[in-house]
Amino acid sequence: MKPKKIHDSVLELIGNTPMVRLNRIGAGLVSEILVKVEYMNPSGSLKDRIAVEMIEQAEKEGKLKPGYTIIESSTGNTGFALSSIGTLKGYKVRIYETMPGKAGAEKQKMMHNVGAEVRLMEPADIEHLRERSVAGSEVELPGRQLCLEDERAEPDKIWWARQFSNKDNVKAHHVTAREILEQTDGKVDVFVQSIGTGGSLAGIAEVLKKEVPNVKVIGIQPASSKELWHPGMDFPATETKGGIVSAMLKQQGLIDVLVRITDTEARAMTHRLWQEEGLYCGVSSGANVHFALEEAKKSGGKKSIVTLLCDHMNRYLTEERYVT
């Protein structure tokens, strides 16, 4: 047996995450459900992929220079990934954390612990809603406005990652898609993914649709979302809104179906993943597997249904909530 490779940096551990078949949840079904374990990235989520891609491309293009501060509005995962990778690379990082209540405070502490400045913003209008899922594309808007103001105030000192509209967010997940194709030997009949910024769904779908023309792509929105999206719709983009989602919805044939899920449904499947499969993922992963299972139950021969386990359960110790 060859000795293990010694890595020069934790950044080399980003990506190449394993694929696992769900044996108990998928028991008795002809089709198989395969999950890509993205919470095994160094910071605990798939957002490591986009953080390193966006930062390194900005460095190459001269948009991010020594002494700059990286800023972003985030419900948590991108904020922590940027905090981890940005501080590791020697930058200051400022995150507008937009999760409500105790969950936001928990993520604030995580980012502060790795050296970032965190400004906690509590979207009070969602705190008491009966439907407790959280649409990140909506609650991040006030933080994005502050990022825009910071950027305008100090254009030579600030780099705003703009995860919601950054092309390198999408590009990073072209790599994720190629990993999926390699791991499945190119056999992917259905791909399912929750929509936050849209980067993971759009990036993976772009590659899968090219390599596996008949693949079905399903996107998931939280039931609490005020915006009802559908493929082909015109969703205008602004300096703080739209971006990847606007382009994704307009792109003909990229997304086949858009569905919604409640917080209760997503949490129920998350608990099954913990208890039946030993996969210690977060609640967006439960949402993904919920709809993967619905597809697996449909007739029509054996199908390979692929989805992502987006982040780790340690993001949900204080409060379990479906957040995109």
C-alpha positions, 0 to 999 in steps of 0.5 A: 500500500502506498503511503498517504500523500502529505498535503501542503495546505488544507485547501487541497482537501476541498472537493473530491467528496465521497458518494454514498448509496442510501441502503435503508432509506432506499430499501425495496426500491428499484431505483437507487439514491446516491448522495455526495457527502459535501459536509466532508469539505474542510469547513463542513459544507459545499461552500468551500468549493465556491469560496476558494474558486471566487477568491483565487479567481479574484486574485488572478484578475487583480480584483482582490489584493493584499490588504483588502477586506473580503465581505459578504452577506450570508446565512452561514455556510458561505460566510464560514467558508469565506472566513476560513479560507480568507483568513487563511490566505491573510485577508480580513473578512467581514460577514453580515450574518443574516440568520435569525435568533440563536442559530445566527448567534451560533454561526457568528461565533464560528466565524469569529473563532476563525478570525472574521468580523461578523455583524449579526443581522436578525430578520425579525419579519421571519422570526415568528412565521408558522413556516420556519424554513428560510429562503437565503436569497431573500433574507440576505438582501439587507446584508447585500445592500450593506455590502454594496454600500461598503464597496462604494465607500472603499472601492480600493480596500473592499472585495465583495464576493457577490456569491449570488451573482459571481460567475465563479460560484457556478464555475466551481460546481462544474468540477462537482458535476465532473466528480459526479459523472466519474463516480457514477460512470456517467449514469445520472438519471435525476439530479436534485438540489436546494436553491440558495444562490443557485450556484450549485444547481446551475453549475452542476446542471450545466455539465450534466445536461451536456454530458447526459442529455436526458437527465432530469434536474429538480430544484427546491425552494423553501415553502416560506419563500415569497417568490414562486419561481418556475423554469423560463420565467423572467426574474429581473436582476439588480445589484443585490438580487437575481444574479445566478437565479435570474440567468438559471431560470431563463436558460431554456432546458436547464431546470426541469422542475421546481418544487417546494418543501416545508421545514417539517418535511426537511427535518424529518428526512434529516433525522432519518439520514442521521439514524438510518444511514449514519450520515450526519448532515444538515437540514437542506440535505434532508430536503434534497433526499426527501425529493430524491426519494419521491423520484425513486418511488416513481415507476419507469425502471431502475434510475440513478438519483443523485443529490448533495448532502450540503453541510454538517449537522453541527450547524444545527445544534442550537436550532434545526431549520431548513435554510438555503 
